[in-house]
Amino acid sequence: MGVATESSDSTISMFHWRMEFLLGLYFVFTGATMSTLSSALAQIVRDWSLTPGHAGTVITANAVGSFVGAAIVGNIADRWGRKTALQLVILALALGAGLSAIAWDFPALVAFQFISGLGVGAAPPALATLLTEFAPARYRGRLLGLTNVFYISGWLLATMAAYFLIPQFGWRALFLFALFPIIYLPISRIAIPESPRYLASHGQTDAANEIVRTIHQRYGTRLVIGSIGSKSAESTTKRILELWSPQLIRRTVCTWALWFALVYSFSGIFVWMPTLLSAAGYGVVRSFEFVLVITMAQLPGVIVASFLMDRIGRKRVVVPALLLCGIAAYLFGQATSPQELLVWGSLISVGNLGGWAVMLAYTPELYPTRARGTGAGMASAFGRVGGIAVPGIVGLMLGSWGGSYSLLFWMFAGVLTLGGLTVALFGEETVGRTLEDITSQARQPQ
């Protein structure tokens, strides 16, 4: 069955940058949502006299929502379309933020953060699946990786908003600020095209070719016509089982380990960081200043990783990034001065978000069109298992178990190192290869 694949001239056109911007805005919203929770929680703990265990429950609720969102969005994207999945992301993010702003007690906040989590978990696989199917092979890593700049921008935007809003108006004002994604809902419905690959895999070849023609007429971008393989499986169970077939099992082990290591460490370190620094005696405002500086260090990590992965390969970037993050996490736990916190915290940012940049490009390209959304979604969902576990573990280590910050960051270092070694062992290189070539290699005996 014929359908558009990568650009025939293997170059980035205005169309690709337009898609980068339109889809990147989803990450602005996601980053702002997570930063809002991270920043607001430090003040909520004080206002409501919550324990570390209570704070962990709020973060866990968001993480459970993220797991559910990631687990179901792949099936939605593969069955009802990439655009439908993206629309649901915005609805969940906006609804969760708006309801959190009016939360009347602790159980209500927990429930509303579950809703926010649905959008947070669904966004990465939904975005990556669609952008992967438009990106030219030569620059696919760069385009996917640089979307993380939008995530960081959203995180920084909400962190700066917290700096000004919380001291003056309280944490509820910050959640109201996080409602702004709802404005994008009707715009994205019109501006973002459906994936021709998805349409053709569901027998809508005429609609797919119409999108190809429209793109060429408006932007001069030529999309080649190639084979996408068999029609998308009707059964969700069949798509999930295919991920563990002899052809895909190594890829699934690799991507699941990668997502777990990065989500576990990100959720444990960055979401908790303002609360940890505040509890260590730096104060709410001072903690926000630290987090703002450390978050800004994520930008060079993402940019360098995004360009390097298309030159030297995915594995040669993501494995060192994981190991760097692990070493920095250990040293952050040993820090005894603000200067050391900033240095090691910044290196955690460089390694972790550099890893995220590669992961977002690497995961969807490893799976065939018929199961790409499911493959990316289930890998992300497994990573969210780490996001679910880590708040409770952190709360227990700091509370009931009487653990130290040093021991806490020993744990993060171990998880990141194990993730890096797993990718080094099971991962395969995809740099410069078309999606058809990657898919055909998966059909060969391992």
N, C-alpha and C positions, 0 to 999 in steps of 0.2 A: 504494500500500500504506500503510495507516494505522499510525502509531506515535507514542509519546510524544515530544514535543519540549520546548521551553522551558516554564517555568511559565506558566499562563494569565494569572495576575495580575502577572507580571513582578516578583515580589518574592522576597527571600531568606527561606526558611523554615528551621526547625530541621533538616529533612532535608538541605538544602544545606550547612549548617554541619557536620552529622554527616559527610557525604561529604568535605567539606574536611579534616576532622580525620583520618578513616580513610585517605584517599589521601595526605594530607600526611605521614603517618608514613613513607611510602616515601621521601620526600625527606629525612627525618631520617636514615634509614639510608644514603642515598646520600651526603649531606653528611659524615656521620661516616666513611664509607669513604674518601672522597677526602682528608679532613683527616688520617686515620690514615696514609695513604701519605705525604702531604706532611710530617707531623711525624716519622714513623719514619725516613724516608729520610735526613734530616740526620744521625741517629745511626748508621744503617747504613753510611753513607759513611765515618764515622770508625772504626767497629768493624771493618769489612772492608777498610779502606784502598782504597776505590773512587775512581776518577777521575770528573770531570764526565761523561765519555762513558758510564761504567757507570751512573751515576745516570740519565742520559738514556734508557738502554736500559730500565731498570725502568719509568720513566714512559711510555715508548713502548709497552711491552707492555700496560700498562693502557689506553692510548689505542687500540691496535689492538683489544683486547677490546671497548672502548666502541663502536668503529666497527662491529664484527660484531654486537654486541648491538642497536645502533640500527637496523642494516640489516635484521635478521631479525625484530625485535619487531613491526614494523608488519604484516608478512605474518601473523605469528602472531595478532595482535589482530584482523585483518580476516577470517582464516579460521577460527580456533578460539576466538575470544572475547577480550574485554578482560580478563576475570578471569584467564584462563589465562596471558596475557602477564605480568600483575602477579605471579602466583605464581612464575613463573620468575625474575623479578627478585630476589626474596628468596633463592631457592636459590643463585643465582650470587654474590650479595653475601656470604652466610654462608659458603659453601664457599671462596671466595677468601680471606676473612679467616682462617678456621681453618687452612687450609693454609699461608698466609704466616707464621703464628705458629710453624710447625715447619720452615720453610725451612732446609735444611741447607747450601745454598751459593747462589751468585749465579744460576746457571741455573734452579734450583728456584724462587727468588723471582720471577724473570722469568715463568716459566710460571704461577705462582699468581696473579700480578697480572693476567695476561691473563684469568683466570677472573673476578676481581673486576670487571674492566672490562666484561665482558658485562652484568653487572647495572647498572653505572653508566650505560652507554650506553642500555640498554633502558628505564630508569626514566622519564625525562622524556616521551618520546612515548607510553608506555603509560599513564601517569598522566593526561597532558593529554587524550588521546583520550577516556577514560572520563568525566572531569569535564566536559569540553566538552559532552558529549551529555546531561548533566543540568542544566547551569547555565542560568538565565534570561538572555535576551539583554542586558537592561539592566545586569546585574551580572557578566556572564561574565568580563570582563577582571579585575575585582576578585578573584573567586574563584580564577581561574587564577594571577594574579599573586601573591597572598598565599601560595600554596603554597611560594614561595621562602623565606618566613620559616621554614618547617620545615627547608629545606635549610641555611639559615644556622645554625639552632638545632643541627642535627646536627653541622655543622662546628665550632661553638663548643664543643659538648659533648665532641667528640673532642680538640679542642685543649686544653681544660682537663684532660682525662684524660691527655693526653701530658705536660702540665706536671708532674703528680704522679707518673705511672707510670714514665716513661722514666728520670728520675734515680734512682729507687729500685729498679725491677725490670727496666729495659731495654725495648727496642722490641718484643720478642715479647709482652710483657704487653699492649701497646696493641693489637696485632692480635687477641689473645684477647678484649679488650673489644669489638672491632668485630664479634664473633660474635652480639651480642644480637638482630639482626633475625630470627633463626630462630624466636624465640618467637612472632612475629607471624604466622607462616605459617598455622597452623590457625585463628587468630582471623579473619584477613582473608577466608579462604575462606567463612566463615559470615556475616560482618558486611557484606560489600560486595556489592551486587546487580550482576548483569550489566546491560549497557546495553540498554534496550528497542529502541533504534535498531538495534543490531547484531543482536538476535534477529529483528526484523521483516525486516531486509535479507536474512536467511537463511531466510525463510519460516516462522519460529516466532512467528507473530502472537499466538497464544493465550498463549504464555509471556510475551511482551512486555506484553500487556494485563494479565496477572496481576500483574506487577511494578508496573504503573501503579496498579492497584487497591490493592495492599498499601501502597504509598507514601501514597496518599490516605487510607486507613483509619488508618494509624499516625501520620501527621504532618499531615494536612489539606492536603497539597500537591497541587494539581490540575495535571496535565500535559495539555496540549492534544493533540489527534490531528491529525496533518498528514501530508503526503506526504514520503517519504524518497527517492523516485526509484527507479531500477532496482536489481535485485538485485546484490549484490556479485559482481564478476567472479571467475570461478573461477581464472583464470591470474594468477600473480604477475607475469609479464612484462607482461600487459595492464594491470595496475594501475600498474606503474612507467611504462609508455609513456604512459598517460593523463596523468601529471603533466606531460608535455612536449607535450600537445595544444595547439592554438591557444587553447583556452579557459583553460588553466591555466598556460601557459608563463611568463607574467609573474609569477604568484604563486610559481612554483617558483624562478625566478631570485632573487626577493626573499627568500624564506625560506632558500634555500641560502646566499646571501651573508650574511644575518643570523646564521645559525647558525655559519658559518665564522669570522666576525669575533669573535663572543663566545666561542666555544669555544677558538679559537686564543689569544686574549688571556688568558682565564681560566686555561687550562692552562699557558701560559707564565709568567704573573705569579704567580698564587696558589699553584699546586702547587710552583713552584720557589722561592717567596719565603723559606721558612725556610733552605733550602740556600744561597741567594744571600746572605742576611744573615749567616748563620754564616760563610761563606767571606770575607765582608767584614770579619770580626773582631769581630762582636757576641756571639759565643758561642751555644750551643744554647738555653740557658734564656732569655737576653735576646732572641733571635730569636723564640721562642714568645710572649714578652710583646708584641713589636711586632705579630706576626701576629694575636694576640688582639684588640688594639685596632683594627687595620685591619679585621678581619673584622666586628667589632661595627658598624662604619660601614656595612656592607651593609644593615642593617635599615632605616634611614630611606630608603635608595635604593629598596628593594623596596616599602615601604609607600606612599611618595609616588607612585611610578610606578603601583602597582596601583589607587589611587584616581583619579589623573589620567587614566589611559587610558580610563576609562569616561565621562569628562567632556569631554575635549578631543580624544580620538582616539589610536589606536595610533601612527601615524606621528609625530604632534606630540610624543610622549613619547620614542619609541625613537631617533629620529634625533639629537635633542640629547643623549640619554644616551650614545650612541656617541661623539659628538664630545667631550663632557666627559671621557669615559674616555680618549680619545686624547690630549687636551691634558695631563691629569693624568699619564698614563704618560710622556710626554716629560719633564715637570718632575720626576717621580720619578727618572728616570735622571740628572738634573742635581743631585739633592739632595746636600748636603755635611754635613748635621747630622741627628741623630735627630729633631728637631722637624720638619724638612722632610720626612723620610721618612714620618712619621706623617700630616702634612697631605696630601701628594700621594697617599700610599697610601690614605688614607681616601676621597679623591675618586675614585680608581680604583674603590674598592668601591662607592661610590654610583652611578657611571655604569654599571659593568659589571653589577651585580646589578639595577639598575633596568631595563637592557636585557633581561636574562634574564626579568624579570617580564613584560614586554610580549611577548617572543618566545614564551613558553610559552602565552600566551593567543592570540596572533595566528596561529601556525602551523596548529593543527588546524582552526580555524574557516574557513580558506581552502579546505578540500577537502571534497568530498561524502562522505556516510556510507560509501559503498562503497569509498572509497579513503582515508578519513581516517587510519587507522592507518598505511597505507603512505606517505602524503604526509608525515605528521609524522615517521615513522621515517626516511625517506630524507633529509629535510632535516637531521635530527639526525645521521644517518650522515655526510653531507657535512661537517657541522661537525666531526665526529670525525676527518676527514682532517686538519684543522688541528691537532687534538690529537695526532695521530700524528706530524706533521711537526715541531711546535715543540720537543719535547724534544731531538731530534737537532740541530736548528738552534741551540738555546741551548747545547748541549754543545759543538758545533763552534765557535761564536762565542767561547765562554769558554775553550775548550781549544786545539784545533789551530789555529784562526784567530787566536787572541790578541786577540779583540775586547774592547771595554770594556763596562761596564754601561750607559754612556750610549748607545752604538750599539745595544745590545740593546733599550732602551726607545724609541729612535727607530723601530725596526722595528714594535713593538707599536702605536705611535701611528699609523703609516702604514696598517696593516691595519684598525684601528678606523675611521679616517677614510674609507677606501675603502668599508667596509661601510655606513657611514652614508649616504654619497652614493648607493650602489646602492639602498638601501631608499627613499630620497627619490625616486629616479627611477622605480623599478618597483613600489613598494608601492601598495596601494589602501586606502582607509579602510573599516573594518568596524564602528565603534563603534555600538552600539544596534541593529544589524541581526540578524534571526533567521538561523539557519543555512540555512533554506530560501531566504531572500532572497539571501544571499551565494552560495549554490550556483546559483540561477537567474541571477544576474548574470554568473556565469562562463560560462554557456551563450551569452551574447550576444557578438557580434563585438567584439573588442578594438579 
